């Protein structure tokens, strides 16, 4: 049986380690799996002379210096923009490698698979086998609750890092932030939802965030400084302002929620400025005592 048929014949449901060990027996190259914050998940127990692989396996992650190298070589950006796998080749790498993202059931990138090779050029059949293996991993984690939740948690952590100024080196984080754009169109809005005046007994922002997420799963959500932060694309523009959020006004009214919405913007690294503007708009709207629920920056009318 050839390599591709052997990969296709691997069974799902036996676990990540089974897939790694079995694929090594087929392709004969070590493979490592880590999450989108470079935390080691699993690997084939094969010793080779490769500093980055050894660092990841030994420490369970990779240092900021190594992350800077990966960003400088544009490897993370290539992987973030790839349809499936990409080849990583550099004069500064000990060995070439193939890498690609693993997707959860909501089509969010939640992990990375990297296979370290020994020679160039990279055989086309090896590339195809690796791509099929990525699909196997997609299927393997699809029904695992951890990976379903991890994708949303990853987005929330990135949003908070953007808002609190933790992300400063754009060259490193641009590829990661690009993942927030998945499924988005053109430019973005940010909405800030205030729950401080809610009559609902459970005032936990997580409670309302989960409810909002169940209504509009494609939006990105976070909780920052007591507000629910919702990021949406220009595709979220409705027929009029009242449909901008595409959330039933009954939900806003019944839960006594108040919403401030920023103007559109294209660069997620400008998120903090637009967040502040949305909060400002919301507070001004509350102070106006107009009885309205949704306030939009620079809009002629509010909802």
N, C-alpha and C positions, 0 to 999 in steps of 0.2 A: 504494500500500500504506500502511495507516495505521501509526501509531507502534508500537502493540503488536505487530502482525504483523512489523514490521521488527526489533524487538527479538528476537522469537521466532526470526527467520530468521538471526540472528547465529550464526556457526559457532564451536563450541568447538574447542580444539586449536591455535588460531592465536596464542595468547598474551594476556597481560593488556593490553598496550598496544594491541593490535588491538581488543579489546573496548572500551577507553576511547575510542579515536579514533572508532570506528564508532558508538558510542552517542552521542557528542557530535554527530556529523553527523545523527543522528536526533532527539535531544531538544533539542540546541542550548543545553545548560548545561554548564559545566565540571565535571569530576568528578576527585576525588583518592582514592587508595587508600593507607592506612597500616596498620601493624600495631597490635596492642593495647597497645604501649608507645609509640605515637605516632611511629614511625619511618616516614618516607616510603617507599613502594614504587613508585608510578607515578602519573602525572597527565596530564590533557589540557593541552597547551601553549597555553593561552588566557589572556591577560592580562586581569584584571578588578580593580576596586578593592574588595578584601576583605582586611583585615589578617590574619585567621587563616589564610586560604588562602595568602596571599603569604608569611607567616612559615614555614609548613610547606614550601612549594616552595623558598624561598630557603635555609633552614637545614637542611632534611631532617628537622625535628622541630618541636615546639612547646615553648615555655618553661613552667616551672612556674607562672608567673603566668597564662598562658593556660589551663593545665590547671585552675588554681583557679577561673578564670572559668567554664569549662565545667562544673565540678562544682557551683559555686554556682548556676548556672542550671538544674541538675538534668538537663542534656543527657545526660551519661554514664549516669546512672541510668535515664533514659527508654529509651535505646538498649539497655541491658543487659536490661531487662524486656520489651522489645518482641518480638512474634512475628516481625516482619520489619523494616520501616522506621519511622522516626518523623520528624516535622517539628520543626525547631529554629527557633523564632521568639522574638526578644527585642528590646526597644527598644535594647539595647546592641550588637546585631549589625548590621553594615552591610547584610547581605542574609540572607533566610531560606534554609534548606537542608533537604535530606532526607538522612538518614544511616541506615545499617544494618550489621549484622555479616555477615561472610562466614564460612562454616563449612567445616572440613576434612572428610575422609572419616569421622572419628570423631565428627562433630557437635560439635566444639569450636570456639568462636569464635576465629579466628586473625587476622582483619583487619577493617578498617572501610572502607566506601565512603561518601563524602559528595559530594553534588551541590549546588552553590551556585546558587540561583535569583536572579531579579531583581525579581519582583513578588509581591504578595499579592492575593487568596487563591491558594493552591496548587491548580492544576488536578488533579482526581481522576485523569484519564488519565495525567498526569505521574507521580503517585504509583504507579499500577499499572505503568507502564513501568519505573520505578525498581525496584520489587519484583521484576519479572521479570528485570531486569538483575542484581540480587543473586543470583538463582538461576543465572544464566549464569556468574557468577563462582564460585559454589559448585562448579559442574561443572568450570570451568576449572582450579581448583587441586586438585581432588579426588585426582588421581593424581600430584601433585608431592610428592616426598619431603620437601622443605623444610617444607611446610605440615603434613604429617602429623606431623613431629617438633616443629614449632614449638609446637603446642598443648600438648603435654606439657611442653616446656621453659618455656612461659609459666606454666603452673600451678606448676612447680617453683620458678621465680623468685619468684612471689608467696608461696609457702609459706615460702621462706627469708627474704623481706622481713618476713613476719609474725613469724617466729621470732627473727630478729636485731634486731628493733625498728626497722628502717628505715622501715616504714610507721607514721607517727605521726598524720597528718592523716586522720581517719576520713572527713571530708566528701569528700575527694578519692578515697580508695581504696575506700570501701564498694562502689561500683558494680563496680569491678574484682574485688574479692574475691567479689562475688556470682557471678561466673562460675565460681568453684570449686564452687558449690552445684549447678551444672547436673547434673541427673539424680539428685540426692540427695533423700532423704526426711527430713523432720522434724528430727532432730538428728544429730550426728556423733560418731564415735569417732576417736581417734588411736592408732595402733600404732607402736611403735618397735622395730625389729629390729636385734639385735646380731649381728655376724658375727665378732667378735674371736676366738672359740674354734672357728671353722670348720676342719674338717680339709681342706676343699677348697683346692687350691693357689691358685686364683684367688680372692683375698679382696677384690677390688675391689667396693665397694658397688654401682657401676653394673651390674656383672655380675648380682648378685642382684636388683637393682631391675628390670632388664629381664626377668628370669625371672618375678618376681612380677607385673609388668605384663602379661605374656603370659597369665597365669592369670586375673587379675581386672582387666580393662581399665578398668572403671568407677571404680576407686579413683584417688585422686590421690597421687602419689609425689614425694618429694624426698629429698635426702641432706643432713643437717645434723649437724655436730659428730660425724661418724663413724658416725652411725646412719642407717638407712633409715627415713624417716618415711612412714607410710601413713595417709591420711585416708579414712574410709569413712562411709557414712550409717547411720542407724538401720535402714534396710532390710536392712543386712548382718547383723542379728541372726539367728542360726540357730535350730534347734530347741533347742540347748543351748550351753553355753559352748564345747564342743569344736568346734562348727561356726561360731563367731563370725566367724572370718576367711574361712571357706569356702575355705580353702587345704588341700590334702591334708596330713595330719600326716606322711605319708611324706616330703614335701618338706622339712618342718621338721626331721624326724629325720635324714634322709639327709645333709643339709647342715649338721647340727649347729647350726642357727640357734636363737636365743632371742628371745622376743617379749614386750614389755610393752605392755599396752593400757590406755588411760585410761578413766575413766568418760565417759558421754555429755555433750555440751555443744552449745549451739545457736549461739553467737556465735563465728565464726572469729577475731575479734580477740582472743579468749581462748586462742588456740591455744598460745602459749608456756607458759602455766601448765599446760595439760593435757599438753603435750609433756614438761615437767619431771616431772610426776607419773608419766607412763608410764615415763620413764627410771628414776625412783626405784623404781617397782614392779619393773622389770626387774632392777635391781641387787640389790634385796632378795631377789628370787627366786633369782638366781644364788648369792648368799651363803648361802641356805638349803640349798644342795646337795641339793635334793629330787629332782633328776633330771627335773624337769618342763621343758617347753619354752615354754609360754605362761602368762604371769602377768597376771591381770586386776585392776585397781584395785577394791578394796572387794568383791571376789567372795569367796564362802564357800569355793569350791573353785577350783583351777587345773587346767590341762590337763597 
